[in-house]
Amino acid sequence: MKGVVEGQCGQQNALVGLANTFGTSNQRVGPSNAASSLLPSSSLGEQMANEFLRQKANTMAPTSFSMKSMQNNLPQASGSSSMAGNWAQEFQPRQNQLASQWTQQFTSGQTSQGLESAWRQAMPLTSSTSSTAPQDSSMWSSEYLDTIDTSLQQSSGSSAWADDFLNQQDNAGMENTWKDSTQMFENRWEEIKREMEKEETMQNPANYIYQESNPYLSSSDALLEGDMLMRSGDIGNAMLAYEAAVQKDPQDARAWCKLGLAHAENEKDQLAMQAFNKCLQIDAGNKEALLALSVSQANEGMENEALHQLDKWMSSYLGSNTTQVTTTPPMYSSFLDNETFNRVEARFLDAARQQGATPDPDLQNALGVLYNLNRNFARAVDSLKLAISRNPGDARLWNRLGATMANGDRTAEAISAYREALKLYPTYVRARYNLGISCMQLSSYDEALKHFLSALELQKGGNEASSIWSTMRSAAIRTSNVPESLLRAVETRDLAAVKASLALICDKGYRVSSIKRAKTAYSLLGSLTVECEQIALGESTNCAPQQSVPKCTGLLEGCTGNTWLGGFHVYLLENTTQAAVLDPVCCSSPSVQIDSGSCINDQLNTGTHDFSHSIVADLVYRGWQCWHQYDRKRTLVDLLWKTEICPFSSSDFPVITRKTDCEECSCECGIEQCSNGASPVRVIHKKLLLPCACDCTCTFKCL
């Protein structure tokens, strides 16, 4: 109803619009006596309604609100002053007159006879009042107060109530409560001060803490190895290599800058700022570090500091001395200093005008960051698009464009930009996290959960304290039919438990005996089905995920030694086909012995096709290899998998030899298709029974 009555600013509301439409429509059509004679007579209510609507049609409908008209109707300053003076002159005599009349009436004691009569009727008949003559009216107030005092003294209930109330007041308890509250506030203030001191410490480059057990400290060229690891998408080891490089040469500004960029892409802005500040202490004019530091500061809400770095970036871009750039940010304010912004913007625009028809992608990229600071997202998008047109292979530019579009309420376009960034750099943690945020904005909380999980898995260096967890918790709470185990895992920040709730893992003691990918009529790749068969007792079996997600570079990864494949954690890559990374879960048991000397390798699939791969009862899957498959446009379309297959023996469950003429044990379960058009993923546990029977239990879910 509110939407019908209230209109938008400066527009008519819907109800008035209906009146206009009704009246206009009826005025256009002339009355028809022939038609009206065939209709029943209208009721009085209908006639009155019609008359009201026609009257409304003949009058101009009022607007719900108009700032211009209100501004025009406001009095000018001089008029307002004269109005105030007139009002004061008019009010003062009346006030004096009323005060004089009231004073005369009160002092004269001329109280109405009606008031005296009412007072005598309300008084109780006591000996004092009944035996005396009517008292002077000026004494009625004191008599009333005496009576009230007497009644209160005679009332035992009121006295008892007062005593009970006083007895219930525990003054000592109230004092303790006050002390507890004061102590609570003092403790909270101390926590806030510690957090502030911690942030200051984190921003101090001298307090940078290196990771322990760095294997790249012995490398002859750790900086080069870090570059190679970054190109392959291994951010965790790249950070270790860059840390080794700066430990060997603390004055290497390039190494500090690359270490900061690695931390930034890993969604660790505090560590990134430390590295960038260290780089700028050595090389104050490093443009890459200045721009990246500005981005990290903006992400942390330090907008004026970010603007200062952009000011220094422009000086470096023009070949000036950045140390001469000074700033006086507003004290105790987190709001952007508009005066400083306008000055810095003028410098940028002047440099851009001098470029003519060939814009510099570096300058346009910095302009995009600048306009993000003052929330001018339209101009920021234009600048970043110009930068991308000159450098389309830069994943950071695509991610920055996506973040800018998302901030400007262009979520669908932002998702496309994030996908482009992830095509170029599949392990880009920040782009993966931003993609999850955009999915939340579209209320796709299931998809957001998967992206946050992938970001946490890819993120290196203490992900228990990652800020991604709080956002993931918001997505989990809003997800419909979310498992209780997932909520508990997110609440406790247990990454392994979160992965287990979104995984294709066999029960303990089972091996993966079959891997299938379903057919699909869509461009997306089909969903996976994993079949499991028991080879050991669950209580004696240990299963654990790998230390890191497979890199899919063709190297042999997965399970090794006396461990077998017990399932997968699945991570969807954001591309047009929804290719999935399968992260092996490896299991072991004292009762199971694997013959490592007799293992063979076999390929599971060909690109973009459905497949089905199974092994017989005396074999297990163990090692794992994968590759990225690209099309001619260098777009990732699928992952290719090859597995290591090994014979085994089990003292708990000897291999069952079934008749050769037995049909394959087929287990079908669940729905055929999910609401999004894809097939559900399935985990099927099989128990082979002699002679040809089998028992199946199945779980499935839509991802």
C-alpha positions in Angstrom: 0.0 0.0 0.0 2.9 2.4 0.8 4.2 2.0 -2.7 0.8 3.0 -4.1 0.4 6.1 -2.1 4.0 7.4 -2.0 5.7 8.3 -5.2 9.3 8.8 -6.0 11.0 12.1 -5.5 9.4 14.8 -7.7 6.8 12.3 -9.2 3.1 11.7 -8.7 2.1 8.7 -6.6 0.4 5.7 -8.1 -3.0 6.5 -6.6 -3.2 10.0 -8.1 -2.0 8.6 -11.4 -4.9 6.2 -11.4 -7.3 9.0 -10.8 -5.9 10.9 -13.8 -6.0 7.9 -16.0 -9.6 7.0 -15.0 -10.9 10.6 -15.6 -9.0 11.1 -18.8 -10.2 7.8 -20.2 -13.8 8.5 -19.4 -13.7 12.0 -20.7 -12.4 10.7 -24.1 -15.5 8.5 -24.5 -18.8 10.3 -24.9 -21.8 9.1 -22.9 -24.0 6.4 -24.6 -27.6 6.4 -23.4 -28.3 3.2 -25.4 -25.5 1.3 -23.7 -26.4 2.7 -20.2 -30.0 1.8 -20.6 -29.1 -1.9 -20.9 -27.0 -1.9 -17.7 -28.3 -2.1 -14.2 -28.3 1.2 -12.2 -25.2 2.0 -10.3 -25.1 1.9 -6.6 -24.7 5.1 -4.6 -21.1 4.1 -3.7 -20.2 3.7 -7.3 -21.7 7.0 -8.3 -19.8 8.8 -5.5 -16.6 7.1 -6.5 -17.1 8.1 -10.2 -17.8 11.7 -9.2 -14.6 11.8 -7.0 -12.4 10.4 -9.7 -13.8 12.9 -12.3 -13.1 15.8 -9.9 -9.6 14.6 -9.4 -9.1 14.4 -13.2 -10.1 18.0 -13.6 -7.5 19.2 -11.0 -3.8 19.1 -11.3 -2.4 16.2 -9.3 0.1 17.3 -6.6 3.6 16.1 -6.6 4.8 14.0 -3.7 7.9 16.1 -3.2 9.8 18.8 -5.1 13.0 20.2 -3.7 12.9 23.1 -6.2 9.5 24.2 -5.3 10.2 24.0 -1.6 13.4 26.0 -2.1 11.5 28.8 -4.0 8.9 29.0 -1.2 11.4 29.4 1.5 11.7 33.1 2.8 14.9 35.0 2.2 17.2 35.9 5.0 15.9 39.4 5.3 12.3 38.3 5.3 13.0 35.7 7.9 14.5 38.3 10.2 11.6 40.7 9.9 9.1 37.8 10.5 11.0 36.9 13.7 10.9 40.5 14.9 7.1 40.8 14.2 6.4 37.7 16.0 8.4 38.8 19.1 6.6 42.2 19.1 3.2 40.4 18.9 4.0 37.8 21.5 5.5 40.0 24.2 2.5 42.2 25.0 0.2 39.2 25.2 2.6 37.4 27.5 2.7 40.4 29.9 -1.1 40.7 29.8 -1.7 37.1 30.6 0.9 37.1 33.4 -0.7 40.2 35.0 -4.2 38.7 34.9 -3.0 35.4 36.5 -1.2 37.2 39.3 -4.2 39.3 40.2 -6.5 36.3 40.3 -4.1 34.3 42.4 -3.4 37.0 45.0 -7.0 38.1 45.4 -8.0 34.6 46.5 -11.2 34.8 44.5 -11.9 31.1 44.1 -15.1 30.0 42.6 -17.8 28.6 44.8 -18.0 25.5 42.6 -14.5 24.6 43.6 -15.2 25.0 47.3 -18.4 22.8 47.0 -16.6 20.1 45.2 -13.8 20.1 47.7 -16.3 19.7 50.7 -18.0 16.9 49.0 -14.8 15.0 48.4 -13.5 15.4 52.0 -14.2 12.6 54.4 -16.7 13.3 57.3 -14.4 13.6 60.3 -15.1 15.3 63.6 -13.0 18.4 62.6 -14.8 19.0 59.4 -18.4 18.2 60.5 -18.4 20.4 63.6 -16.9 23.5 62.2 -18.3 26.1 59.8 -17.1 26.3 56.2 -13.5 27.4 56.1 -12.0 30.1 54.1 -11.3 29.1 50.6 -7.7 30.2 50.8 -7.0 27.3 53.3 -8.2 24.4 51.1 -4.7 23.5 49.8 -3.1 23.2 53.3 -6.1 21.2 54.5 -5.7 18.8 51.5 -2.0 18.3 52.3 -2.7 17.6 56.0 -5.3 15.0 55.0 -3.0 13.3 52.6 -0.2 13.1 55.3 -2.6 11.6 57.8 -3.9 9.0 55.4 -0.3 8.0 54.5 0.6 7.6 58.1 -2.4 5.6 58.9 -1.9 3.3 55.8 0.2 0.3 56.9 0.3 -1.0 53.3 2.3 1.9 52.0 4.7 1.8 54.8 5.3 -1.9 54.3 5.7 -1.4 50.6 8.4 1.2 51.3 10.2 -1.1 53.7 10.1 -4.0 51.3 11.5 -1.9 48.5 14.4 -0.6 50.6 15.2 -4.1 51.9 15.3 -5.4 48.3 17.9 -2.8 47.2 21.3 -4.4 47.5 23.5 -1.4 47.5 26.6 -3.5 47.6 25.3 -5.5 44.6 24.7 -2.3 42.6 28.1 -1.1 43.4 29.6 -4.4 42.3 27.6 -4.3 39.1 28.9 -0.8 38.4 32.5 -2.0 39.0 32.0 -5.0 36.7 30.6 -2.8 33.9 33.5 -0.4 34.3 36.0 -3.2 34.3 34.3 -4.6 31.2 34.6 -1.3 29.3 38.2 -1.0 30.4 39.1 -4.5 29.2 37.4 -3.8 25.8 39.3 -0.5 25.5 42.6 -2.4 26.1 41.6 -4.9 23.4 41.0 -2.0 21.0 44.3 -0.4 21.8 46.1 -3.8 21.3 44.4 -4.2 17.9 45.5 -0.7 16.9 49.1 -1.3 18.0 49.0 -4.6 16.1 47.9 -2.8 13.0 50.7 -0.3 13.4 53.2 -3.1 13.9 51.9 -4.9 10.8 52.4 -1.7 8.7 55.9 -1.2 9.9 58.3 -2.8 7.4 60.9 -3.4 10.1 58.6 -5.9 11.8 58.1 -8.2 8.8 58.1 -11.8 10.0 59.5 -14.4 7.7 58.0 -17.9 7.3 59.9 -20.7 8.9 61.6 -23.7 7.2 62.1 -21.9 3.9 63.6 -24.4 1.4 64.6 -21.6 -1.1 67.2 -20.2 1.2 69.7 -22.5 -0.4 68.6 -21.5 -4.0 71.2 -19.7 -6.1 68.6 -17.4 -7.7 65.6 -17.3 -5.5 64.1 -14.3 -7.3 64.1 -16.1 -10.6 62.5 -19.2 -9.0 59.9 -17.0 -7.5 59.0 -15.5 -10.9 58.7 -19.0 -12.4 56.5 -20.2 -9.5 54.2 -17.1 -9.8 53.7 -17.8 -13.5 52.8 -21.4 -12.8 50.2 -20.2 -10.2 52.1 -21.5 -7.1 51.7 -18.4 -5.0 52.7 -20.1 -1.7 56.1 -21.3 -2.9 56.6 -18.1 -4.8 56.3 -16.1 -1.6 58.8 -18.4 0.1 61.2 -17.8 -2.9 60.8 -14.0 -2.7 61.3 -14.1 1.1 64.5 -16.0 0.5 65.6 -13.4 -2.0 65.1 -10.5 0.4 66.7 -12.4 3.2 69.8 -12.8 1.1 69.7 -9.2 -0.1 67.6 -7.0 2.1 68.3 -4.0 -0.2 66.7 -5.7 -3.3 63.8 -3.3 -4.0 62.5 -5.5 -6.8 62.3 -8.6 -4.6 60.4 -6.6 -1.9 58.0 -5.3 -4.5 57.3 -8.8 -5.9 56.9 -10.2 -2.5 54.3 -7.5 -1.8 52.4 -8.3 -5.1 52.4 -12.0 -4.1 50.8 -11.2 -0.7 48.3 -8.9 -2.3 47.2 -11.6 -4.8 47.0 -13.9 -1.8 44.4 -11.5 -0.1 47.0 -10.5 2.6 47.0 -6.7 2.3 48.7 -6.1 5.7 51.7 -8.2 4.7 51.7 -6.6 1.3 51.9 -3.1 2.7 54.9 -4.1 4.8 56.7 -5.4 1.8 55.8 -2.3 -0.4 56.9 0.1 2.3 60.2 -1.7 2.5 60.6 -1.5 -1.2 59.9 2.3 -1.2 62.4 2.8 1.6 65.0 1.5 -0.8 63.6 2.9 -4.0 61.1 5.8 -3.3 60.2 6.1 -7.0 59.2 2.5 -7.7 55.9 3.1 -9.6 54.7 -0.5 -9.3 55.1 -0.5 -5.6 53.5 2.9 -5.2 50.4 1.9 -7.2 50.1 -1.5 -5.5 50.5 0.1 -2.0 47.7 2.6 -2.9 45.4 -0.4 -3.8 46.2 -2.2 -0.6 45.6 0.9 1.5 42.3 1.5 -0.3 41.3 -2.1 0.4 42.0 -1.4 4.1 39.9 1.8 4.2 43.0 4.1 4.3 41.7 6.3 1.4 43.7 9.5 2.2 46.9 7.5 2.5 46.1 5.8 -0.8 45.6 9.2 -2.4 49.0 10.3 -1.1 50.7 7.3 -2.8 48.9 8.1 -6.1 50.2 11.7 -5.8 53.8 10.3 -5.4 53.1 7.8 -8.3 52.3 10.7 -10.6 55.5 12.5 -9.6 57.5 9.3 -10.4 55.6 8.9 -13.6 56.6 12.5 -14.6 60.2 11.9 -13.6 60.0 14.1 -10.4 61.4 13.4 -7.0 58.7 11.6 -5.0 60.2 12.6 -1.6 59.2 16.2 -2.3 55.5 15.2 -2.3 54.0 16.2 1.1 50.5 15.9 2.3 48.4 17.0 5.3 45.5 14.5 5.6 42.6 15.6 7.7 43.1 14.8 11.4 40.9 12.1 12.9 38.9 11.6 9.7 38.5 8.7 7.4 36.7 10.8 4.8 38.5 11.5 1.6 40.0 15.0 1.5 38.3 16.5 -1.5 40.7 19.4 -1.9 43.7 17.1 -2.2 41.7 14.7 -4.5 40.9 17.6 -6.9 44.5 18.6 -7.0 45.8 15.1 -7.7 43.0 14.5 -10.3 44.1 17.6 -12.1 47.7 16.3 -12.3 46.4 13.0 -13.7 44.1 14.6 -16.3 46.8 17.0 -17.5 49.1 14.0 -18.1 46.4 12.1 -19.9 45.6 15.0 -22.2 49.2 15.1 -23.4 49.0 11.5 -24.6 46.5 12.2 -27.3 45.0 9.2 -29.1 47.5 6.6 -27.7 46.6 6.2 -24.0 49.2 4.7 -21.7 47.8 1.6 -19.9 49.8 2.3 -16.8 48.4 5.8 -16.5 44.8 4.6 -17.2 45.3 1.9 -14.6 46.3 4.4 -12.0 43.4 6.7 -13.0 41.1 3.7 -12.4 42.4 3.4 -8.9 42.1 7.1 -8.3 38.4 7.3 -9.3 37.7 4.3 -7.2 38.7 6.4 -4.2 36.0 9.0 -4.7 33.4 6.4 -5.8 33.3 7.7 -9.4 33.0 4.1 -10.7 31.8 5.0 -14.2 35.0 6.9 -14.9 37.1 4.2 -13.2 35.6 1.6 -15.5 36.3 3.7 -18.6 39.9 4.1 -17.5 40.4 0.4 -16.8 38.8 -0.6 -20.0 41.3 1.6 -21.9 44.2 0.0 -19.9 42.9 -3.6 -20.8 42.5 -2.7 -24.5 46.3 -2.0 -24.5 47.2 -5.0 -22.2 44.5 -7.7 -22.4 46.7 -10.4 -20.8 47.0 -8.7 -17.4 44.9 -10.7 -14.8 45.3 -7.9 -12.3 43.6 -5.4 -14.6 40.7 -7.8 -15.2 40.2 -8.3 -11.5 40.4 -4.6 -10.8 37.8 -4.0 -13.5 35.5 -6.6 -11.9 35.9 -5.1 -8.5 35.1 -1.6 -9.8 32.0 -2.9 -11.7 30.8 -4.7 -8.6 31.2 -1.5 -6.5 29.1 0.3 -9.1 26.3 -2.2 -8.9 27.1 -3.9 -12.2 27.5 -7.4 -10.7 26.8 -9.5 -13.9 29.5 -7.6 -15.8 31.9 -7.9 -12.8 31.5 -11.7 -12.8 32.5 -11.8 -16.5 35.6 -9.7 -15.7 36.6 -12.0 -12.8 36.2 -15.0 -15.1 38.6 -13.4 -17.5 41.1 -12.9 -14.7 40.8 -16.5 -13.6 41.2 -17.8 -17.2 44.6 -16.0 -17.3 45.5 -17.0 -13.7 43.5 -19.9 -12.3 45.0 -19.7 -8.8 44.4 -15.9 -8.3 43.0 -15.9 -4.8 41.8 -12.3 -4.8 39.8 -12.8 -8.0 38.3 -16.1 -6.7 37.3 -14.3 -3.4 35.8 -11.4 -5.3 33.9 -13.8 -7.5 32.3 -15.3 -4.4 31.3 -11.8 -3.2 29.5 -11.2 -6.5 27.8 -14.5 -6.2 26.5 -13.4 -2.8 25.2 -10.2 -4.3 23.2 -12.3 -6.7 21.9 -14.5 -3.8 23.8 -17.5 -5.2 25.1 -18.5 -1.8 25.9 -22.1 -2.9 28.2 -20.9 -5.6 29.7 -18.3 -3.2 30.6 -21.1 -0.7 32.5 -23.0 -3.3 34.5 -20.0 -4.4 35.4 -19.1 -0.8 36.4 -22.7 -0.1 38.7 -22.6 -3.2 40.1 -19.2 -2.1 40.9 -20.6 1.3 42.5 -23.7 -0.1 44.6 -21.7 -2.5 45.5 -19.1 0.1 48.9 -19.7 1.8 50.2 -18.7 5.2 47.9 -19.1 8.2 44.4 -19.2 6.5 42.8 -19.9 10.0 43.1 -16.1 10.5 42.0 -15.2 7.0 39.3 -12.6 6.6 37.6 -14.9 4.0 36.2 -16.9 6.9 33.8 -14.2 8.1 32.5 -13.7 4.6 32.1 -17.4 4.1 30.1 -17.6 7.4 27.7 -15.1 6.0 27.2 -17.1 2.8 26.8 -20.4 4.8 24.1 -18.8 7.1 22.1 -17.7 4.0 22.4 -21.0 2.1 19.2 -22.9 2.0 19.2 -26.5 3.4 22.8 -26.1 4.5 24.2 -29.1 6.5 24.7 -28.6 10.2 28.2 -30.0 9.8 29.1 -27.3 7.3 27.9 -24.6 9.7 29.9 -26.0 12.6 33.0 -26.3 10.4 32.8 -22.7 9.2 32.2 -21.5 12.7 35.3 -23.3 14.0 37.3 -22.4 10.9 38.0 -26.0 10.2 39.0 -26.1 6.6 39.3 -29.9 6.5 35.8 -30.3 7.8 34.4 -27.7 5.3 36.1 -29.6 2.5 34.6 -32.9 3.8 31.1 -31.5 3.7 31.5 -30.5 0.0 33.5 -33.5 -1.2 33.3 -36.8 -3.0 34.9 -39.0 -0.3 34.3 -42.7 0.4 33.8 -43.9 3.9 36.9 -44.9 5.8 38.1 -48.4 4.8 36.8 -48.0 1.2 38.7 -47.5 -2.0 37.6 -45.6 -5.1 36.7 -48.4 -7.6 35.1 -46.3 -10.4 35.1 -42.6 -11.6 32.5 -41.4 -14.0 31.5 -38.1 -15.6 27.9 -37.8 -16.7 26.6 -36.8 -20.1 25.1 -33.3 -20.4 23.2 -31.5 -23.1 24.7 -28.1 -22.0 28.0 -26.5 -22.6 29.0 -27.3 -19.0 31.0 -30.5 -18.3 29.0 -33.3 -16.6 29.0 -34.0 -12.9 31.1 -36.7 -11.3 30.1 -40.0 -9.7 32.5 -41.9 -7.5 31.9 -45.6 -6.6 33.5 -47.1 -3.5 34.2 -50.7 -2.3 35.5 -51.7 1.1 39.0 -53.2 1.6 39.7 -52.4 5.2 38.1 -51.8 8.6 37.1 -48.2 9.1 38.5 -48.0 12.7 42.0 -49.0 11.5 42.0 -46.7 8.4 43.4 -43.1 8.3 42.5 -40.7 5.5 43.9 -37.2 4.9 43.9 -34.6 2.1 47.1 -33.5 0.4 49.2 -30.6 1.6 48.4 -28.6 -1.4 46.0 -28.6 -4.4 47.3 -30.4 -7.5 49.1 -27.9 -9.8 48.0 -29.8 -12.9 51.4 -29.4 -14.6 51.7 -33.1 -15.6 53.8 -34.1 -12.6 52.9 -37.2 -10.6 51.0 -36.1 -7.5 48.3 -37.6 -5.3 48.8 -40.7 -3.1 52.2 -42.4 -2.7 53.7 -45.4 -0.8 51.2 -47.7 1.0 48.2 -45.3 0.5 45.3 -45.5 -1.8 42.8 -43.1 -3.3 39.8 -42.7 -1.0 38.0 -39.8 -2.7 38.3 -36.2 -3.8 37.8 -32.7 -2.8 36.3 -30.9 -5.8 37.1 -27.3 -6.8 35.3 -25.8 -9.8 37.4 -23.5 -12.0 35.4 -20.5 -13.2 35.2 -20.8 -16.9 32.6 -21.5 -19.5 32.8 -25.3 -19.0 33.0 -25.5 -15.2 36.1 -27.7 -15.3 36.9 -29.2 -11.9 40.2 -29.8 -10.0 40.1 -33.1 -8.2 42.2 -32.9 -5.0 42.9 -36.6 -3.9 42.2 -37.8 -0.4 44.7 -40.6 0.5 44.0 -43.5 2.9 46.1 -46.1 4.6 45.6 -49.2 6.9 47.9 -51.7 8.5 45.9 -54.5 6.9 46.4 -53.2 3.3 49.6 -53.8 1.5 50.2 -52.2 -2.0 52.6 -53.7 -4.5 54.4 -50.5 -5.7 56.5 -52.4 -8.1 53.6 -53.5 -10.3 51.8 -50.2 -10.8 50.7 -49.0 -14.2 49.4 -45.6 -15.5 46.2 -45.1 -17.4 44.4 -42.0 -18.7 40.9 -41.4 -17.5 39.4 -39.0 -20.0 39.7 -37.0 -23.1 38.9 -33.3 -23.2 35.3 -32.1 -22.8 33.9 -35.7 -23.1 32.0 -37.8 -20.6 33.8 -40.9 -19.4 33.6 -44.0 -17.2 36.7 -45.7 -15.7 36.7 -48.7 -13.4 39.2 -51.1 -11.9 38.8 -54.7 -10.8 38.5 -55.9 -7.2 42.3 -56.4 -6.6 43.5 -53.0 -7.7 43.5 -49.5 -6.2 44.0 -46.0 -7.6 47.0 -44.3 -6.2 49.1 -41.6 -7.9 47.4 -38.7 -9.8 48.4 -36.5 -12.8 46.5 -33.7 -14.5 47.0 -31.2 -17.3 45.1 -28.1 -18.4 43.6 -28.3 -21.9 43.1 -25.1 -23.9 41.4 -24.4 -27.1 42.9 -22.4 -30.0 42.0 -19.2 -28.3 44.0 -20.2 -25.2 40.9 -20.6 -23.2 40.8 -23.4 -20.6 38.1 -26.0 -21.5 38.9 -29.0 -19.4 41.4 -30.9 -17.3 42.9 -34.2 -18.4 43.6 -36.9 -15.8 45.9 -39.9 -15.6 46.0 -42.2 -12.6 48.4 -44.7 -11.2 46.8 -48.2 -10.7 48.4 -50.7 -8.3 47.6 -54.2 -7.1 47.0 -54.7 -3.3 46.2 -57.3 -0.7 44.0 -57.0 2.4 43.9 -59.2 5.5 40.6 -57.6 6.6 38.7 -58.2 3.3 40.1 -60.8 0.9 39.2 -60.3 -2.7 35.9 -61.8 -3.6 36.0 -63.8 -6.8 32.7 -63.7 -8.6 31.5 -65.8 -11.4 32.5 -64.7 -14.9 29.0 -64.7 -16.1 27.7 -62.3 -13.4 26.4 -59.0 -14.7 28.0 -55.8 -13.5 26.6 -54.5 -10.2 24.7 -51.4 -11.2 23.7 -48.8 -8.6 21.4 -46.0 -9.6 20.2 -43.3 -7.2 18.9 -39.8 -6.7 17.4 -37.4 -9.2 18.3 -37.2 -12.8 18.8 -33.5 -13.0 19.3 -30.6 -10.6 17.4 -27.3 -10.8 20.3 -25.6 -12.6 20.2 -28.2 -15.4 23.3 -30.1 -14.3 23.4 -33.7 -13.1 24.0 -34.3 -9.4 27.3 -35.6 -8.0 27.1 -39.0 -6.4 29.0 -41.2 -4.0 28.0 -44.8 -4.2 29.2 -47.5 -1.7 29.1 -51.0 -3.1 29.3 -54.4 -1.3 29.8 -57.4 -3.6 27.9 -60.5 -2.5 28.2 -64.0 -3.7 27.3 -65.4 -6.1 26.3 -62.4 -8.2 24.4 -60.0 -5.9 25.5 -56.7 -4.5 24.4 -54.1 -1.9 24.4 -50.4 -2.7 24.1 -47.2 -0.6 24.1 -43.9 -2.3 24.3 -40.2 -1.5 23.9 -37.4 -4.0 23.8 -33.6 -4.0 23.5 -30.7 -6.5 26.6 -28.4 -6.6 
